[in-house]
Amino acid sequence: MANEQVRYSDYVHRVGQTPEQDDVQSTAEADAVEGAAVEAAAERESSFVDVVKRLFGGDRVLWVIIIVLMTISVLVVYSSTAKMAYMPSSSTTPAEFLRFQLLLLVGGVVMMFVTHRINSSVYRFCSTWVWLLAFGLTMAVHFMGYTTNSAARWFPVFGFQFQPSEMLKIAIVMYLARQLAKRQKTITTTQLIPSLKFWTWRSQKQRSVWLDGGRYIFMPIVLSCMAILPAHTSSAVIVFQLSMAMLYIARVKWADIGRLLAWAITGGALFMMLGLGRGVTASNRITTWIDLWTTSRMEVPANELTDAECSMIAIHDGGILGLGAGQSTVRVEMTHPESDYAFAFFAEEYGIGLAMILIALYVWVFFRAIEIFDKCPKRFPALLSLGLAILITGQALVHIMVTVNILPETGQTLPLISRGGSSLLFTCIALGMILSVSRQTEEGSHSEDN
């Protein structure tokens, strides 16, 4: 026993601690190593998250909405183009349509990523040049472009149908945002839109109106609408309404907005009287729309139903839960289910419930833009972001209202979802600009001259 005590004492003397103390130290060292590993992993994860945030800046909710809409686009285009693939004159399969749509979406994501990394001061600097380019191309397409539905609308570019009118929609927002932003100090007291009383234009007051507001705000709006009107009446109307919304957001006087509206009514009436552009087509569509509301259609054969009637039948047949992916029966009766009536097709296959969620996503884009507008400390980027959001949400709502016959047929696509290259790519560019404004607001990197 004494020997054991000596040996134990010798052990304590040699190592300076008991075996129990040694176990405690080993456990503490293991915990320390494990804690260091966890901390290193958390640091690596944190650095990865920081890199992602730096690369994909801006409103996170808006990014999620965009991803959801693009996913829906793949489903809609793949299923709706089956009709086109099985037409006798077609040599394209649904898989090829899908691959092309995926290619467009990839290109759209790249464009959105690039534009969201560019500071809004660049957009402000080049806004006038972008508008001039878009206006010039839209005018040129009437003389050198290819014809679709009896109207010259696009240029062929490497097998891609480029519609300059889609570019002009974004360009007019950029241009008006710049012109209205730099007039904010005097905009509530200055007249910007010339009077309809042309005999007063020689007065000093009206000359100053033309010099300050007429040639910089009024004329670009008029020229943009006139450039689009001969080939696409509804797009011209959208550009005009968008311009009115921009004037309202920028606090332009109600008297000026009223003058612009009076000019539009006068110009539209003259356009219709002269039978210019697609005025006859627009008139026929309005007449058909009125007939659908005022006459009984119960005895009309199925093969004579209009696209609007087929659209409403599709929504009705879909019910709450829908027929299921690829189960649409009305798509074969529609002229363009993959573009002009994408919402009705989606409602038929996926149900009214998901269709209402789809509507909510577009409205959500607008409300996210309002928040970006409120937080932005500079005038130009604030007006730019909200104007582009109005364009996207407004076009989506116009498309949806056409499918339920609230509005006459317009041919407007459903942003990010309908099949159509120019619309999809320029919608992605517009969303990239909105995200750019949001990113700069978060970073506090807006320039002083904005």
Summary of the structure (lengths in Angstrom):
residues: 450
radius of gyration: 30.1
end to end distance: 90.2
largest distance: 126.8
contacts: 1455
relative contact order: 0.13
helix: 72%
strand: 3%
